[in-house]
Amino acid sequence: MIITTGNDIAGYEIVEYLGVVRGIVVRSTGIARGLIGGLRSIGGGNIPEYVAVCEEARQHAYDLMVQHAVEHGAEAVIAVRYDATEFMQGSTEVLAYGTAVKIVKA
């Protein structure tokens, strides 16, 4: 499956638009990462514990989006984007979305 942030795919023609596909995850930092991350935030700079939570959430949302695309019979997903919103204090929603399409070689 081809996944791109672009609106087209070099060497391919989009022959059918299947609609928007998405993957949604709501994550919290957890007690251990939250405590360690909170202590590190006092000193400023990058906080690896929070980075890990964000990366895991993005990857999980991406994987769910691809699964959704497969369920729709897609061969590619174009115009992929991420969005994140604080769901409640300490929990963030991460959304990966794009347009599922069928393609043929040009």
DRENVOSE-255682 format. One line per 4 residues: number of its first residue (from 1); their letters; for each residue x, y, z of C-alpha. Coordinates in steps of 0.02 Angstrom, whole numbers, plus 50000, padded with zeros to 5 digits. Example, Ala and Ser with C-alpha at 12.3 -4.5 7.8 and 13.67 -1.06 7.14 Angstrom:
2
1	as	50615/49775/50390 ~ 50684/49947/50357 .
***
This chain:
106
1	miit	50000/50000/50000 ~ 50063/50173/49955 ~ 50039/50308/50088 ~ 50078/50489/50048 .
5	tgnd	50046/50665/50109 ~ 50033/50719/49927 ~ 49874/50729/49824 ~ 49939/50618/49685 .
9	iagy	50063/50476/49663 ~ 50201/50489/49532 ~ 50185/50353/49401 ~ 50006/50310/49449 .
13	eive	49834/50369/49401 ~ 49696/50379/49530 ~ 49547/50286/49459 ~ 49429/50287/49607 .
17	ylgv	49409/50386/49768 ~ 49346/50275/49909 ~ 49325/50408/50041 ~ 49409/50466/50200 .
21	vrgi	49494/50337/50310 ~ 49553/50369/50486 ~ 49634/50298/50640 ~ 49596/50372/50810 .
25	vvrs	49690/50340/50972 ~ 49670/50420/51143 ~ 49826/50405/51251 ~ 49883/50461/51421 .
29	tgia	50062/50467/51481 ~ 50033/50342/51621 ~ 50095/50359/51799 ~ 50278/50312/51775 .
33	rgli	50308/50413/51616 ~ 50206/50558/51683 ~ 50305/50566/51844 ~ 50475/50553/51760 .
37	gglr	50423/50671/51620 ~ 50356/50796/51747 ~ 50520/50795/51841 ~ 50619/50818/51680 .
41	sigg	50508/50962/51626 ~ 50572/51064/51773 ~ 50741/51075/51687 ~ 50666/51116/51517 .
45	gnip	50716/51044/51349 ~ 50662/50885/51262 ~ 50569/50758/51370 ~ 50602/50582/51301 .
49	eyva	50460/50502/51400 ~ 50332/50618/51319 ~ 50411/50596/51147 ~ 50392/50408/51165 .
53	vcee	50207/50424/51209 ~ 50178/50540/51060 ~ 50271/50428/50938 ~ 50178/50273/50998 .
57	arqh	50011/50361/50982 ~ 50050/50424/50805 ~ 50108/50252/50749 ~ 49953/50168/50822 .
61	aydl	49838/50296/50738 ~ 49932/50272/50573 ~ 49916/50082/50585 ~ 49728/50098/50618 .
65	mvqh	49710/50215/50469 ~ 49798/50090/50355 ~ 49688/49949/50423 ~ 49534/50055/50386 .
69	aveh	49598/50085/50208 ~ 49625/49898/50181 ~ 49448/49864/50241 ~ 49386/49985/50107 .
73	gaea	49488/49898/49971 ~ 49610/50041/49948 ~ 49774/50024/49857 ~ 49840/50190/49921 .
77	viav	49801/50332/50042 ~ 49834/50510/49986 ~ 49831/50678/50076 ~ 49877/50597/50243 .
81	ryda	49875/50712/50394 ~ 49888/50700/50582 ~ 49791/50798/50710 ~ 49808/50797/50899 .
85	tefm	49691/50869/51029 ~ 49699/50865/51217 ~ 49550/50755/51259 ~ 49559/50792/51444 .
89	qgst	49701/50840/51557 ~ 49835/50708/51536 ~ 49751/50623/51386 ~ 49774/50666/51203 .
93	evla	49676/50610/51050 ~ 49783/50576/50897 ~ 49697/50562/50729 ~ 49779/50502/50568 .
97	ygta	49672/50527/50413 ~ 49680/50531/50224 ~ 49587/50486/50066 ~ 49581/50303/50014 .
101	vkiv	49600/50276/49827 ~ 49617/50142/49694 ~ 49762/50168/49574 ~ 49836/50099/49413 .
105	ka	50010/50121/49340 ~ 50014/50268/49218 .
***
